């Protein structure tokens, strides 16, 4: 019998001020973070900031609000929206970011604008090959503008807020967050939307992915098996959402578009070999 997924208790804080910009970054922040780099790189950013803390912390001066709660990023975001603490009605897109991501290509402001121009329901910046990664599909295709996919991971997903208004409660939120990413991508497609990875915006995951890290130790102490949680979600999804798939590769228009298209398909097909030739290695093979 599948384990029941229950939200953690939630203490209702005060509502946050109205939006000033069209987009929002909801960042889950721990003891150390790269948020100062994000802010320093974009003095004229088009996004507001909501800081979600693992532990109580002083209000961030650049944030519309700083709150603590939730077992994980997704759970706290859900709590804040459902309680009315965070009103998304003035925002067109919201990005749910981890705090250990360095922006190495483009900018988050450009990413938001590209996502809206392309009409993506759920999206994600591409990941730098030199960083730590879990899913090869997330790694940047340098010849593409964006790739339509059936999956974007939970590290830094971006959602169209109208989609969230209609479907937030339908997204299963596991304690490990495993499986939630498969589910929200399926929900987006089922609602007639598009899911994609934007290759013109690049982030680098700066910390090793360790099953022995603090978060996974907490899961183990609480008796939570991420693999079991993943299967609990996948059993309710169509089989096509078990495997990561690129549904289409899109390049910039221009006189060399056909050549770029062919090269982008070649790169995607042979990404594993190209990475090894370039000296990029990962401990596991996805």
Secondary structure as UniProt FT lines:
FT   STRAND          23..29
FT   HELIX           35..41
FT   TURN            43..44
FT   STRAND          47..53
FT   TURN            61..62
FT   STRAND          65..68
FT   HELIX           73..83
FT   TURN            89..90
FT   STRAND          93..97
FT   STRAND          101..105
FT   HELIX           108..118
FT   STRAND          122..127
FT   TURN            129..130
FT   HELIX           136..138
FT   TURN            142..143
FT   STRAND          146..149
FT   STRAND          156..160
FT   HELIX           161..167
FT   HELIX           168..170
FT   TURN            178..179
FT   HELIX           180..190
FT   TURN            191..192
FT   STRAND          195..205
FT   TURN            211..212
FT   HELIX           214..221
FT   TURN            222..223
FT   HELIX           226..234
FT   TURN            235..236
FT   HELIX           239..241
FT   STRAND          246..250
FT   TURN            255..256
FT   HELIX           257..269
FT   HELIX           271..277
FT   TURN            278..279
//
